[in-house]
Amino acid sequence: MKEFDYIIIGGGCAGLSLAYELQINEKLKDKTLAIIELRTEYKKDKTWSFWKVADHNFDDCVKKNWENFSVNISNKMNHLNCASYPYQSIDSGLFYEKINKKLKENKNISFFKDINEINSKNSFIFNSVPLNKKDYQNLWQHFCGVEIETKTNFFDDEIFNLMDFDCEQRESVHFFYTLPYSKTKALVETTWLSKMNDSSQKDYDSQIKDYIENHLNLKNYKITYKEEGAIPLFYPTYKKEKNKINIGTAGGMTRLSTGYTFLNIQEHSKYICQNIENISNTKKFEIGKKYQYLDNIFLRVVKKNPKMMPDIFFKMFKSSPKTVIKFLSNKSNFFEDLSIILKMPKLTFIKALFY
Ligand SMILES: Cc1cc2nc3c(=O)[nH]c(=O)nc-3n(C[C@H](O)[C@H](O)[C@H](O)COP(=O)(O)OP(=O)(O)OC[C@H]3O[C@@H](n4cnc5c(N)ncnc54)[C@H](O)[C@@H]3O)c2cc1C
């Protein structure tokens, strides 16, 4: 059976980002790479959005950049500017196409469906396939989004709505998210933070229909695309293996308080690429311990006090947008952290330390 220097298990966002990074930095000229991926064809299945706080390789896959956003609860709206760190949406279809085209240029890169098709004994493995365990004790960010089109101009595409909490909370945390790609096209998403043990929250289609028709007051529209997902808001536990690194969601690249993962995956890929020659002895790449600690407290508050969360999120965005964005994107300094922490209800957060 064929052997490879490197194996990437899972050719999704993290697997392909890493393969691309290695390829463009010429790390695969004299090394071989096998990518193990189940899917038979790549098509758009996700929209990755984030504040651009760091450079990445996929500016040409960006559908749209925004420099303004809003956050609202039932009776209050906050408009914020994010020109210093624009919010970007990446079309996964364009991302897959760009990477696969590049990877085809190198004969040292091969795709397989199953790791048993090759000899993996002496390879270094990058794994992006999470353990397949449903966990109803921890929180998930689960959501469903639809792209809609209207015949006439309807949306203001200069500003996106990050969180609209003016909706049913059902003893949980729930908000809508609207990304207007143009005056006639938008992604509208219903998002829940919950343990996913209440299947009644999954009537996503009727939630979205009701929101579009009765909240946005849009009656005449066509759904052109749909995506659904659940991001674990807890880190996977794996036993340490000498010749294996977990990447992507499986590698703890999700920021637990937000679900943002894409940009962390890009930074992790760059880190691995820089250290690839000595990868077995390289220090583990992690989201900063400070954020892990603060997010852990934050999620305890979400679990215990879901009703308070719309207000808490709203208050968080009362800080300067630049500060909040840096905090949510793991780029804040001590003083910026402090300014966010001071906006939080102190007693609730102090109690959460002891749950
Ligand atoms: C619908 C959706 C929208 C999201 N939106 C955002 C966003 O806006 N911003 C953000 O920062 N994050 C977002 N995320 C979170 C995160 O960025 C994505 O989940 C991202 O795709 C994670 O990358 P990954 O490589 O870890 O997982 P994936 O991209 O899911 O890749 C895993 C790959 O492994 C393959 N696979 C599975 N099982 C096997 C197996 N046994 N053998 C071989 N291959 C296998 C799968 O087919 C897949 O290609 C979103 C997640 C989802 C689900």
The ligand as an ORCA input file, in Angstrom:
! r2SCAN-3c Opt
* xyz 0 1
  C     -23.294     25.654      8.202
  C     -22.102     26.208      8.973
  C     -21.811     27.569      8.915
  C     -20.707     28.084      9.629
  N     -20.458     29.411      9.557
  C     -19.359     29.903     10.163
  C     -19.051     31.283     10.062
  O     -19.826     32.072      9.501
  N     -17.890     31.737     10.625
  C     -17.020     30.894     11.263
  O     -15.970     31.345     11.711
  N     -17.336     29.594     11.428
  C     -18.470     29.074     10.891
  N     -18.758     27.739     11.022
  C     -17.892     26.931     11.898
  C     -16.638     26.393     11.165
  O     -15.923     27.441     10.556
  C     -16.991     25.385     10.104
  O     -17.669     24.320     10.666
  C     -15.762     24.835      9.373
  O     -16.220     24.191      8.233
  C     -14.949     23.900     10.261
  O     -13.939     23.332      9.503
  P     -13.495     21.832      9.714
  O     -12.483     21.534      8.676
  O     -13.173     21.610     11.139
  O     -14.806     20.970      9.439
  P     -15.486     20.713      8.024
  O     -15.365     21.901      7.156
  O     -16.844     20.182      8.316
  O     -14.593     19.562      7.388
  C     -14.601     18.235      7.839
  C     -14.495     17.360      6.591
  O     -14.352     16.015      6.981
  C     -15.088     15.203      6.104
  N     -15.348     13.954      6.811
  C     -16.255     13.694      7.780
  N     -16.127     12.422      8.225
  C     -15.096     11.880      7.551
  C     -14.477     10.614      7.589
  N     -14.873      9.649      8.424
  N     -13.435     10.391      6.752
  C     -13.013     11.358      5.891
  N     -13.560     12.590      5.826
  C     -14.596     12.839      6.639
  C     -16.319     16.023      5.792
  O     -16.924     15.609      4.586
  C     -15.720     17.427      5.695
  O     -15.325     17.745      4.382
  C     -19.878     27.215     10.388
  C     -20.230     25.875     10.479
  C     -21.312     25.368      9.794
  C     -21.644     23.897      9.934
*
